[in-house]
Amino acid sequence: MDNLSYQYLDHNFSPEKAQDYTLLLQGNRSGFSFAVVGKNKLLALSNPLGWDALGEPAAENNLLLQNYGKRIIGLPFGAFTFVPVSLFDPGKVADFARFLDVKAADKVFSQPLDAENQVIFKIGSDMLAAIEGTFSVKDVVFAPKGWILAVAGGGTANQNLYLNISRQTVEILNFRDGKLRFYNSFEFTNEDELAYFVTIAANELQLPFDTVNLVMSGDADLDDQNCGRLSYFFGSIELNPVKVITLPKQSVSHSVLSLTALSLCGSSGAN
């Protein structure tokens, strides 16, 4: 069908029905993965690809470049800030953006995060250049938004720290009484640095380590070095069981949660 490689491709996938499908694309600095969803069911899941794949002839990327009914793209962001909806004024986005150290070639986005928060974030020129000519910036969303919504929708506990690991980036999330309390991301190079950042977050949230339950998604396995090191510091650790779409039996749901959760997002507004 094309020259890309897939972790999964449903035998019922039909390019002729692309208008009925949604393309989900999640990027990092070195590349991206994508999924195609139809009727809340996973139809295709790519292996990781380099950004140079977008420069190949259309025939080589047949499934990626179909005329999908909706495209939702999560790109690495340079900086962000959450603004309570009660304080947010659309006419003052530029004022809030001053806190983001925006460069001339950056683009600032503003979009609802949840019922109580607006997120304002910037995307750097390198990431904008990566999708230029292939996808529209109108399809770009705050990359963690879907994961945050998915975790919130799955039911939260005050003592849970939710971690999503993608390569050497960890995102950390916490809720209090069902409301978003903390989100941040950190770059790490080994399991000790990972543990350091998670303990810093727990300290900031005043959560006693022995009461903390870590809920893992992304590049995580309970038997890997990262989880092994984290289990030394915290009370308990588990894999995130939340699913937002129907997955094939062979899929490991926690590993694709942040990508598939993009299906919970709409397109952003770019300012």
N, C-alpha and C positions, 0 to 999 in steps of 0.2 A: 504493500500500500504506500510506503515511503521508506526512506533509508534510516529513519530514527529507530532506536531500540526502546522497547517497552517492558515494564514490569508486568503490566496487565493490559490486555486488549479484548474487550467483549466481542464475541462472535456476532452479536446483533448490532454492533456499531455500523452506522450508515452515513457516509459523508453527505449523501443527499438530504439527510435530516438535520444538517448542522444548525439550521435556524432554530431548531428545537432544543439545542444543547447549549451548555455553558462551558467556556474555556476558563480554567483556573491556572494561573501561572505565578509561581513563587520564586523569587530570585535571591541570590546572594552576590557577593562581589565577584566571584569567579564564574558563576553560571546560574542555571535555573532548572526547575522541574515543572512539568505541567500535567494537568488532569483534565479530562472531559467528563462532564456530568449530564445526564439526561433523566428527567423524571425522578430526581433525587437518588439516582443510582450511578455508581462509578462505571464508566464505559471504557476509559483509557487512562493509563498512568505511565508516564515516561520514566526512563532512567535519567539520572542527572546529565545535563547538557551544558556545553560551554556557550557563552554569549555569541560566539562566532557562528553558531548554528542558524542564527537569524539572518545571517548574510548569505546563506546558501540559496541556490535556486528554489523557487516555490515548489517545484516538483519533488525536491528532496525532503520537504517539510509538509507534505500534503495534509496530514491530520492537524498539525500545529496551525496552519494558515487557512483553515476552512473559514467560511463566512458564518461564524457562530452567532447565535442570537444574542449572547451576552459574553463579554470578556471581563474578567476580574483579575487584576495584576497587582501583586504585592512586591514592592521593591525595597531594597535596603534604604533606610532613611538616615539622614545625617544628624538630625536632632528633632526633638518634639516637645510639646508641652500640652498638658490637659488643662482645660478651662471649664469650670462648672457652668452648666447651661444657664444658671441663674445670673451669672456675671458676663456671659458671652454677648458681644455686640458684633454682628457681621461687618459693620463699618470700621471696626478697630482691629481687624486681623493683622494689618501691617504693624500696629503697635505691639501686639503679642509676639509677632515674628521677630522683633528686635532682640528677643531673648535667645534666638536660635542662631545668631551669628551668620546670617544669610549672605552668601556671596552673589555677585552679579549674575552668574550663570546658573544659580540654583533656582528651583521652583518651589514655591510655598503652597501647601494644600491645607484646606480646612474642611473638616467633615464631622458629622456626629459619630461619637464612639459608642455611646449607649444612651439611655434615657436621661442621664445626669451629667454627662461630660461631652465636650467638644474637643477634638484633637486637632492641633495645628502642628504640621511637620514639614520638613524640607527634604527634597530629593536632590542629590548632587548632579552636576552636569554629566559625569561619567555614566551614571545609571540612565539618565534621560537619553544620552547618545546611544546607549545599548539597544533601546527599543524604538528609537526614531526611525520612521519610515516603515515600521512593521505594526506597531500598536499605538493607540492614542493615549495621551496623558489623561484623558477623561476617564480611562478605564483603570487608572492607578488608585489603589486604596492604601490606607495605613496597614502595613503588612501584618501586624499582630492582631488586628481588629477581630478577625474571624475566630482566632484561637481564644481571645478574651471572651467573646460572646459564647463560644462553645462551652468553655469551662463554666461560665456563669450559668448557662442554661442547664448544665448537668447537675447543679446543686453544689454548693460550696460550704466549707467549714472554716471557722476562724483560724484554726491551728494548721490549716493546710497551706503549704507553699507549693505552687504549681510551677514546674520547671519544663521548659521546652528547649531542647538542645539541637542546634543545627551546626554541624561541623564543630568549630571552636567558638561558637557563640551560645550563651545561655540566656534565656529570657526567664524572669522570675515574676510571679504574679501572686497576689494575696487579696482576699476579700474579708470584710468584716460585716457580719449580719447580712450577707448577700450583696453588699455594695463594694465596688472596686475601691481598694485601699492603697495598693502599691503595684506598680509595674516598672520594670527597668530591664535593660539588657547589658551584658558584659562579655568582653572577649577574654578567653582563657587559653592557655597552652598545655595544661596538664591537669590531672585530677586534683592536685593540691590547690592550684589557683581556683578551680571551680568551687571546691569546698570553701575556700576563703571568701569568695563573693557571696555564696549562699549564707554563710555564717554572718557576714556583714549585714545582709538583708534581714535575717532573723533578729539580730541585735537591734537594728533600726526599728523594727516592728515590735520590739520588746516581747518576743516569743521565746520562752524557755526551750532550749534545744531538745530536751528529752520529751517535750510535748508536741513537737513539730512532726507532722506527717508530710513527706515529700511525694508529690504526684507527678510522675515523669511522662513526658511525651517527646517525640522526635527521635534523634539518634541516641536511644537509651535502651539498655537491657539490664535487668536486675543483677546479672552476673558479670557486667563489664566493670572496668576499672573505675569509671566515674561513679557509678552507683555504689560500688564497694566502698569507695572512700567516703561518700556522703553518709552511708549507713553507719559509719563509725561515729559520726557527730550527732545524728538526729534519731528521734524516737522510732520512726518507721518510714518505710519507703514502698511505693507501689507504682504500677503502670497505670496511666490514665485510661479508664474504660469507655470514655465518651465517644460516641459515633454520631456524626451529623448527616451522613448519607449511607445508603446501603452499599456494603462492600462485598467483594467476592470472599469466599471462605478462606482462601489462602492469604488474604491481606492481613497485615499486622496493624490494627487500627490506630494504635498510639503513634506509630511511626509516620503516618500520613495525616495526622489530625490537623496540624497547622495549615497544610495545603488544602485539604478537603473542606476545612472550616471557612475558607475564603468564600464558599458558596453562600455563607450567611451575610455577606457584604454586598452593597451596591456600589455603583461608580461614585467617584469622588467629585468634588468641585474644586478646580484649581484656580488659585488667585494669583 
